[in-house]
């Protein structure tokens, strides 16, 4: 039956991975209360007793050019972690997203007989289809959060289980906007726009100023609109600096964390492409998705893109249900105009909220238990 109290290693490379890792640990700890887990994670994982050997922020880098700037440090962390894990030999390693970091590590560990599991299928259906061969060489099992992924992986000989999206089980089907506004000390009846420029330093650099300049234009058109920015852990000072730089002091409320409260409280969100867009959809919030990054990184990613959309809500719905403004199209004027179009069209807002409710129902499973069942089978195989 295997060790009743497994020793596991995990790596979650950014804030969204930390949330997923924390939810996964909830299921693992219910099965094995004395579970030992170590590696690299953030505050949500540490709350569950996880021991992080490096700050998670060291891995939170997006874009090819940005990664190159930090490559030596990141590669050094991976080399040291691999050495420690091969010496300590956990019963399984679970890579939580962060495929650029985790797949190489998983391949090295698997070659030395350590079971490897990857939580969140790398987006081979969106870009980098050639990565399937890398996954097959690196991973014993993939835990998929979207229902179409296991069949796609099976075509490449990769074992996988659909476990639902963990966020769909913790985000209520009907968010309490009134309570969220009270918690954030926001007025109950004003129009609220949540600004989520991302959690990475590069996202704040490239997106936050555009978002805050767009906020000024929105306020000019609708003076009573209020703005709230949930700053990711460790990013509040950078966000507040960007607010000051764009001259928006006093007109934008910056709060520490509380991204879910901000999404529950808002009427519309202006949001960076990434996992947060799915969270916004689960909160049934109309959104404008934006992205801007280093020019060279964008050119490389654009050539590998397989889908006509970058935002998860559009990809999962299979249509353009919310606007996407990418790279040069993501001007403050265009962002402001797209948000104002939502605020002026309550019928359109209601229609997209209905679509998001259907999507929520499709993704809501007991993810923690299903994932733990799959992990136990891998450990015992």
N, C-alpha and C positions, 0 to 999 in steps of 0.2 A: 504493500500500500504506500510505501514511501514514507519519508519523514513527516510526521503530523504537524510539525512547525517549520515550514520551509525557510531557508535563507535565500532571499531574492535580491537581485541588483536591478536598478532602474535608472534610466536617464530621461528627463524631460527638459527640453532645451529652451523653453520660453514660457510666458505667463499662461497662455492657453493650454500648453502641455501640462503645466503644473495643476491646473483645474482638473484636467482629465486624469492625471496621475493620482490626485487626491480622491476622486470618485472611485477609481479602480482599487485603491488601497482600502476604501470602505468595505468593498466586497471581500477582498482578501482577508481583512482583519476579522470579519464576521465568520469566515471559514476557519481561520487560524489566528486566534487572538494573540498568540505569542510570536507572530510572524516577525522576522528580522529583515529589514529592507534598507539598502544603502545605495549610494551612487551620486547622481546629481539631480536635484529637484528644487522646488521653490517653497514658499511659505505654506501653501495648502497641503503639500505632501509632508512637510515637517510637522504640521499640526497633528498628523496621524502617526507620529513617531519615526518618520523617515529621517535618516542621517545623511545629509548632503555633504559631500567631500569637497565640492567647489561651489562658489556662488553661481546660481543658474544664469545670471545676467551675462556671464562669460560666453555663453553659447547663443545668446539672443541677437544674432546678426543675420540680416537678410540681404540678398543680392550678391551677384558674383564678385563685383569689384569690392564691395564691403567685406566679404568673406576673405578675399585675398589679403586685405590689410591686416586682418586678425588671424591669418592662417597659422602662423607659427605658434601662437599661444594656444589656439584651439587644438591643433595637432598634438602639441605637447601634453595638453590635458588628456586627450584620448589615449595617448601612449602610456601615460602614468596610470590611468584608470584601467586600461587593459592589463597591465602588469599586476596591479592589485587584485583584479578579479581572477586572473589565472592562478595567483597564489592562494586566494581565499576560496575559489571555486564554489560560487553560489549554485543552487540547484537549477536556477533559470535566470536569464537576463531578459528584462522587458524594456524595449525601447519605446518610449512614448513620443510618437511623431518624430520631429527632428531627423529626417532620414539621411541628410547629408552627413551628420555626425554619427548616427546610430548604425546605419547599414554596414559601414566598414568595421565598426567595433563588433557588431553581431557576427559578421563573417569570420573575424579572427577568433572569437570565442567559440563559435560553432565548430570550427576546424579543430579545436582542442577539446571537444566533447561536452561543452556546456550548452544546454538547451536555450534556444533563443526564440523570443516572441516579440512581434511588433504590433503595437496598439495604435491603430489608425493606418489604414492602407495608404501608402504613398500614392499621390494622385496621378497614376499612370494613365488614367482616363482623361486627364486634363492637359498634361504635358509630360514630357520625358517618358514616352512609352517604352523606350529601350531599357528603362530601369527594371523591368520585370525580371530580366535575367539576373540582375544583381540581387533582387529580393529572393529569388529561388536559391541562390548560393548562400544567402546570409541568414535566412529565417526558417525555423521549423514550423511556425504557425503565425498567421496574421489575424488579428482581431479587427473586423471591419465595422465601420459605423454607418455605412450606407448600404441599402439592401442589394444593389446591383453588383457589388464588388466581389463577393465570393465566386460567382460564376466566371467573372473576368479573370480572376487569379487562377481558377482551375484550368483555364485554357493554357496556362503557362506551367502547370504542374505544381502549383503552390497551394498548400493546405490553408484553409481560412474558415472563419466562423463569423456570421453576421450577429452582432450583439446589440444593435440599435445605437442610437446616439445618446450618450449619458446625459447630456444637457437637456434632452427632451423629457427626461424623467424627473428632473429637479426644477425646471422652469414650469410654473403653473400654466395650465391651459388658458386660464383667464387671469392675467396679471392684475394686481391691485394697484392701480395708478394713484389713487388717493393716499394710500399708506406709503407708497414710495415717495410721493411729494412731501408728505409730512416728515419722513425720515431724512430727506435732504433739505428740509426747510425751504421748499419751493412753494410759490403761491398755488392754491388749489385750482384756480380757474384760468390762469394765463396759458398762452401757447408756449410750450417748452420744446426746444430743440437740443438734443444731446449731440455733442461733438466728440467723436472717438477717432483721433488721428493715429492710433496704434500704440503699441507698447515698446517698440524697438527705438533705439536712439536715431537710426536712419529714418524711420517713419516720422518721428517728431521733427527731424531736420527738414524733410522734404514736404511733409503734409500739413503739419500744425500751422505754419504761417498762412497757408492758403485757406485753411478752415476758419481761422480767426478773421482774416480779411473778408471772407464770405459772410461771416457772422455780422460784420459791420454793415454790409450791403443789405442783408436780410432785415436788420434792425431799422435801417433807413426806410425800407418799404413797409415794415410792420413794427412800429416803435415799441409795442408792448410784448414782443417776443422775448423770452428769457433763454439763456444758454447755460448748459451744465457740461463740464468736462470731467469725466472720471479718470484720474491719472493712475496709471499702473504703478505698482510698488517701485520706488526708487526713481520715478520719472516726474514727480510733482514739480520739482524745482525747474527742470527743463521746460515743462509745460508753462509754468508761470512766467518764465523768462520769455518764451515765445509770445505769450499774451501781452506782456509789457512792450516787446519789440514792435508789435503790430498796433500799439496804442489802444488796446481794448481793456485796460485796467478798470476794474469796477463793473464792467458790463458782462463779464463771463465768470460764472462760479466754477472754481476748480476744487474738486473733492478728491480725497485720498481713496483710491480703489472705488468700490461700489458701482462697478460698471453695470451690474444687473439692476440695481436700484435706479440708475440713470435711464436705462432702457425702459424699465417699467414706468417711470415718471413722465417720459417724453411723449410728444405727439408724433414727431418725426426725428430721425437721426441722420446726421451726415457722418459717414463711417468709412474707415480704411478697409480695403479688401482683406479678407482673412476669416479666421474662425468667428470673429465678433459679428460678422454679417449673418451667420447662421443663428447666433444668439439673438440678434435683433429680430430675425424672422420668427423665432420661437416665442418672443415677446409680442409678436403680431404688430411690429412697428414698421410703417412705411419708411423707406430709407433712400438715400443717395449714396451709392458706393463710389469711392474714389481711390485712385492710387497714383503715386508719382515716386520715381526712384532714380538712381543714377542712370544716366542715358545709356551707357554701355550695357549695364545689367538688363535694362529694359529691352534693348535690341536682341540680346541673347535669349531672354525668356520668350519674347514675342515669336521668335522663329520656332520654338518648341511647343507653342500653344496648340492644343488639339480641339478645344471648345471655343465657340464664338463668344463665350462670357468668361469673366474672371470671378464673379461673385457667386458664392455657394447657393444663395436663394434662386438665382436664375438658372444655374446648372441643374439643381435638383428639380426645379419646376419645368425645365426644358423649354423655357421661353423668357423673354425679357419682361419680367414682372416689375423690376425696379431699375432705374437708370444707373448706368455705369459711366464714369468719366475718368479716363485713364491718361496718364502722362500729360502731354501738352493740352489735352482737352480739359484737364482738371484745373481750370482757371478759377479764381475767386468769383468772377462774374457768373460763370457757367454753374458753379456749385450753388451759388445763392439762388439763381434762377430755378434750378431743379428742386431745391427745397421749397421755394415759394410756390411752385406749381402744386406740390403736395398739399401745402397748407390751404390753398385756394380751392381744393377739389375733394370735399368730404366723401362723396360717392366713390371716387377712385380709391381713397384711403380704405373705405369699408370693403371694397372688392378685393384688395390685396391682402387685407387682414383675414378674409375668408379663405383665400388660397393658403396662407401661412398656417391657419388652423388645421387644414387637411394635411399639410406637410408634417406638422407637429404630431398628429396621430400616427402617421406612418413610421416615425422615428422613435416613438416612445415605447421602449421595452425595458425589462429589468437588466440593464447593461452590466451592472456590477456583478450580479449573480451569474449571468451567461458568460461573462469574461472569466470569472473565477473558475467556473466549470471547465472551460476550455484550457485554462492554465494548468489546472490540476491534472487533466488528461495528458498534457505535454510532459509535465514533471514525472508522471508515473509511467510513461511510455518507454 
